[in-house]
């Protein structure tokens, strides 16, 4: 039995998370606490669940949502929020801020993660969901988040229950906000150990934008049907800004990195909706913004509204 559901998400601001140092892992939202604090803890609890869950190796790749369905159902009962491919209506924009962990990130001793970061061999989730990659993922911690998006409407095709397996047909994300197209480049950088490490970066007018950090969702340069050619023009879509006063960080701005979906017919008319896939997340600090290090990039990304359908 198949059903489809499309719902509008009302863009909200001022929501965030506060990381509690030394807090034991708990995958069920707390009860009987202050309402505002409960909302924040619910978000943090779910993201911690996703981080830990992404470390596991599933016997069947397709079971990514089914195996988590019980926990998601408990969250739904307590939060009273709608569920879209591992993201929640009451924190949808913030839930988009997942990124793959650096390859040198410490993982549990019993976890064996090797080889390139890739998409699953069969479709199981839209590219905007953390479940679309075979890799540990993580979320940054912050206290406040302000969205800069204009509109966002997710739609999921359900096989059966809301928290279970999805159908690719009918699953997409309409998203509108400030965006620009820019060249995505690949190179190497020499670290202290004198070894060359791969590097992904953005380039404007032939110049590398050093102050921007990119987190590719998978090994986009590897030889596969998902490969992104060096110099490909991609879209950077501004999501919002986060502040963390507790750790005395001045702030971070987030944007999605989107590539054209070649399976869709699209003339790339800037007045029309563009069909894309998510391929990464990007950030730059407010300090870089204030110092002018990203002035050209900011002028480009904040200068025009664009609309996308992300598959």
C-alpha positions as CSV (number, residue, x, y, z in Angstrom):
1,X,0.0,0.0,0.0
2,X,1.4,3.3,-1.0
3,X,0.5,6.8,0.0
4,X,1.9,10.2,-0.5
5,X,1.9,13.2,1.8
6,X,2.9,16.8,1.1
7,X,2.9,19.4,3.9
8,X,4.0,23.0,4.2
9,X,6.6,23.9,6.7
10,X,6.3,27.3,8.2
11,X,9.8,28.9,8.4
12,X,10.7,29.7,12.0
13,X,13.7,31.4,13.6
14,X,15.4,31.4,16.9
15,X,15.4,27.6,17.4
16,X,18.7,25.8,18.2
17,X,20.3,23.3,20.5
18,X,22.5,23.5,23.6
19,X,24.9,20.7,23.9
20,X,25.0,19.4,27.5
21,X,28.6,18.3,28.3
22,X,28.8,14.8,29.6
23,X,25.1,14.0,29.0
24,X,24.4,10.3,28.7
25,X,23.0,9.2,25.4
26,X,19.2,8.9,25.5
27,X,17.1,8.3,22.4
28,X,13.8,9.1,23.9
29,X,12.8,12.8,24.3
30,X,12.5,14.0,28.0
31,X,9.2,14.7,29.6
32,X,7.9,17.1,32.2
33,X,10.3,19.9,31.5
34,X,9.9,23.6,30.5
35,X,8.2,23.7,27.1
36,X,10.9,25.8,25.4
37,X,13.7,23.7,26.9
38,X,11.8,20.6,25.9
39,X,11.7,21.7,22.3
40,X,15.5,22.3,22.3
41,X,16.2,19.0,24.0
42,X,14.0,17.1,21.6
43,X,16.0,18.4,18.7
44,X,19.3,17.6,20.3
45,X,18.1,14.1,21.3
46,X,17.1,13.3,17.8
47,X,20.3,14.6,16.2
48,X,22.3,12.6,18.7
49,X,20.3,9.6,17.7
50,X,21.1,10.2,14.0
51,X,24.8,10.6,14.7
52,X,25.0,7.3,16.7
53,X,22.7,5.5,14.3
54,X,24.8,6.5,11.3
55,X,27.8,4.7,12.8
56,X,26.0,1.3,12.4
57,X,26.4,-1.1,9.5
58,X,23.0,-2.3,8.4
59,X,22.5,-5.8,7.1
60,X,20.1,-4.5,4.5
61,X,20.7,-0.9,3.2
62,X,17.1,-0.4,2.4
63,X,16.1,-0.8,6.1
64,X,17.6,2.6,7.1
65,X,14.2,4.0,8.2
66,X,12.5,0.8,9.1
67,X,15.2,-0.1,11.7
68,X,14.8,3.4,13.3
69,X,11.0,3.5,13.1
70,X,10.3,2.6,16.7
71,X,12.4,5.4,18.0
72,X,11.0,7.8,15.5
73,X,7.5,6.9,16.5
74,X,8.3,7.6,20.2
75,X,9.6,11.0,19.2
76,X,6.5,11.7,17.1
77,X,4.2,10.9,20.1
78,X,6.1,13.3,22.3
79,X,6.9,16.1,19.8
80,X,3.6,16.0,17.9
81,X,5.5,16.9,14.7
82,X,5.5,15.5,11.2
83,X,8.3,13.3,10.0
84,X,10.0,13.6,6.6
85,X,12.8,11.2,5.7
86,X,14.5,11.5,9.1
87,X,13.9,15.2,9.5
88,X,11.2,16.9,11.6
89,X,8.7,19.6,10.7
90,X,9.4,21.6,13.9
91,X,13.1,21.8,13.2
92,X,13.3,21.0,9.5
93,X,15.9,23.7,8.4
94,X,18.2,22.9,11.3
95,X,17.9,19.2,10.6
96,X,19.2,19.9,7.1
97,X,22.5,20.9,8.6
98,X,23.9,17.4,8.8
99,X,27.3,16.7,7.2
100,X,29.6,13.8,6.8
101,X,32.3,13.4,9.4
102,X,36.0,14.0,8.5
103,X,37.7,10.8,7.6
104,X,40.1,11.2,10.6
105,X,37.2,11.6,13.0
106,X,37.4,9.1,15.9
107,X,34.8,6.3,15.8
108,X,34.1,3.4,18.2
109,X,36.7,0.7,18.2
110,X,34.2,-1.9,17.0
111,X,33.2,0.2,14.0
112,X,34.9,-0.7,10.7
113,X,34.4,2.0,8.1
114,X,36.6,1.8,5.1
115,X,36.5,2.7,1.4
116,X,35.1,5.9,-0.2
117,X,32.0,7.6,1.2
118,X,29.2,6.7,-1.2
119,X,25.5,6.7,-1.8
120,X,23.7,3.4,-1.1
121,X,23.6,0.9,-4.0
122,X,19.8,1.2,-4.1
123,X,17.7,4.3,-3.5
124,X,16.5,4.6,0.1
125,X,16.3,8.3,0.8
126,X,16.3,11.7,-0.9
127,X,19.6,13.5,-1.2
128,X,18.6,16.1,1.4
129,X,18.3,13.4,4.1
130,X,21.2,12.1,6.1
131,X,20.0,8.6,5.2
132,X,21.1,9.2,1.6
133,X,24.8,8.5,2.4
134,X,26.7,5.5,3.7
135,X,28.8,7.4,6.2
136,X,28.8,8.6,9.8
137,X,27.2,12.1,10.0
138,X,27.2,14.8,12.6
139,X,25.5,18.1,13.5
140,X,27.3,21.2,14.8
141,X,26.2,22.4,18.2
142,X,24.8,26.0,18.6
143,X,22.4,28.0,20.7
144,X,20.5,30.1,18.2
145,X,19.6,29.6,14.5
146,X,18.0,32.1,12.2
147,X,16.9,30.8,8.8
148,X,17.4,32.9,5.6
149,X,15.1,30.7,3.4
150,X,12.1,32.0,1.7
151,X,9.9,28.8,1.3
152,X,10.3,25.1,1.9
153,X,7.9,22.3,1.2
154,X,8.9,18.6,1.7
155,X,7.0,15.8,0.2
156,X,7.5,12.1,0.8
157,X,6.2,9.0,-0.8
158,X,5.3,6.4,1.9
159,X,5.3,2.7,1.4
160,X,3.3,2.2,4.6
161,X,3.8,4.1,7.9
162,X,5.1,7.6,8.2
163,X,8.4,6.6,10.0
164,X,9.1,3.7,7.7
165,X,10.4,2.9,4.2
166,X,10.0,5.5,1.4
167,X,9.2,5.4,-2.3
168,X,11.4,7.5,-4.6
169,X,8.4,8.4,-6.6
170,X,6.7,11.3,-4.9
171,X,9.6,12.2,-2.6
172,X,11.2,15.7,-3.1
173,X,11.8,19.0,-1.5
174,X,10.8,22.4,-2.9
175,X,13.1,25.1,-1.5
176,X,13.5,28.7,-2.2
177,X,16.1,31.2,-1.0
178,X,19.2,33.2,-1.9
179,X,21.5,31.3,-4.1
180,X,24.3,31.6,-6.7
181,X,26.0,29.3,-9.2
182,X,29.8,28.8,-8.7
183,X,32.6,26.5,-9.8
184,X,33.3,23.5,-7.7
185,X,37.0,22.5,-7.8
186,X,39.1,19.6,-6.7
187,X,42.8,19.8,-5.7
188,X,45.2,18.7,-3.0
189,X,46.7,20.3,0.1
190,X,49.9,19.5,1.9
191,X,49.4,19.0,5.6
192,X,52.0,18.9,8.4
193,X,52.8,15.3,7.8
194,X,53.9,16.3,4.3
195,X,51.3,14.0,2.7
196,X,48.9,15.4,0.1
197,X,45.3,15.3,1.0
198,X,42.3,15.8,-1.4
199,X,40.6,19.1,-1.1
200,X,37.2,20.4,-2.4
201,X,36.7,24.1,-2.8
202,X,34.8,26.9,-4.5
203,X,36.3,29.2,-7.1
204,X,35.2,32.6,-8.3
205,X,36.8,34.5,-11.2
206,X,39.6,32.0,-11.1
207,X,40.3,32.5,-7.4
208,X,39.9,30.0,-4.6
209,X,37.6,31.1,-1.7
210,X,39.8,30.1,1.2
211,X,37.4,31.2,4.0
212,X,34.6,28.8,2.9
213,X,34.6,25.2,4.3
214,X,32.9,22.4,2.3
215,X,31.6,19.1,3.5
216,X,30.9,16.9,0.5
217,X,28.2,14.3,1.2
218,X,30.2,11.6,-0.5
219,X,33.4,11.1,-2.5
220,X,32.1,13.2,-5.4
221,X,35.3,12.9,-7.4
222,X,35.4,9.1,-7.4
223,X,34.7,7.1,-10.6
224,X,31.0,6.3,-10.3
225,X,27.7,7.4,-11.8
226,X,27.6,10.1,-9.0
227,X,30.9,11.7,-10.1
228,X,31.1,15.5,-10.3
229,X,33.6,16.7,-12.8
230,X,36.3,19.2,-11.8
231,X,35.1,22.7,-12.4
232,X,31.4,21.8,-12.5
233,X,29.1,24.7,-11.9
234,X,27.0,24.1,-8.7
235,X,24.5,26.1,-6.7
236,X,25.1,27.4,-3.2
237,X,21.8,28.0,-1.4
238,X,21.9,30.1,1.8
239,X,20.2,28.3,4.7
240,X,20.8,30.6,7.7
241,X,23.1,31.6,10.5
242,X,23.9,30.0,13.9
243,X,25.3,31.5,17.1
244,X,27.0,29.8,20.0
245,X,27.6,32.1,23.0
246,X,28.4,29.3,25.4
247,X,31.6,28.3,23.4
248,X,32.3,32.0,22.6
249,X,32.0,31.4,18.9
250,X,31.1,34.4,16.8
251,X,28.7,32.6,14.5
252,X,28.5,30.4,11.4
253,X,26.6,30.7,8.2
254,X,25.4,27.6,6.4
255,X,24.6,26.9,2.8
256,X,23.6,23.8,0.8
257,X,25.7,22.7,-2.2
258,X,23.4,21.5,-5.0
259,X,24.2,20.0,-8.4
260,X,21.9,19.8,-11.4
261,X,19.9,16.6,-11.5
262,X,20.7,15.2,-14.9
263,X,17.8,12.8,-14.8
264,X,15.4,15.8,-15.1
265,X,14.8,18.0,-18.1
266,X,15.8,21.6,-17.1
267,X,16.8,24.6,-19.0
268,X,18.3,26.4,-16.0
269,X,16.2,29.5,-16.5
270,X,16.9,31.7,-13.4
271,X,13.2,32.5,-13.3
272,X,12.1,28.9,-13.2
273,X,12.5,26.1,-10.6
274,X,15.7,24.1,-11.1
275,X,15.9,20.4,-10.5
276,X,18.9,19.5,-8.3
277,X,20.5,17.0,-5.9
278,X,22.2,17.8,-2.7
279,X,25.9,17.0,-2.8
280,X,27.2,18.8,0.3
281,X,27.1,21.4,3.0
282,X,29.1,24.6,3.2
283,X,30.0,27.0,6.0
284,X,31.8,30.2,6.6
285,X,32.3,32.2,9.8
286,X,30.9,35.5,10.7
287,X,34.5,36.6,11.4
288,X,35.3,35.8,7.8
289,X,32.2,37.8,6.7
290,X,33.1,40.8,8.9
291,X,36.7,40.8,7.7
292,X,35.7,40.8,4.0
293,X,37.2,37.5,3.2
294,X,34.0,36.3,1.7
295,X,32.7,39.6,0.4
296,X,32.5,38.6,-3.3
297,X,30.9,35.2,-2.4
298,X,28.4,36.9,-0.1
299,X,27.5,39.5,-2.8
300,X,26.8,36.7,-5.2
301,X,24.9,34.4,-2.9
302,X,22.7,37.1,-1.3
303,X,21.9,38.9,-4.5
304,X,19.1,36.8,-6.0
305,X,16.3,34.5,-5.0
306,X,16.2,31.1,-6.7
307,X,13.8,28.1,-6.4
308,X,14.8,24.4,-6.5
309,X,13.3,21.0,-6.4
310,X,15.7,18.7,-4.6
311,X,15.3,15.0,-5.3
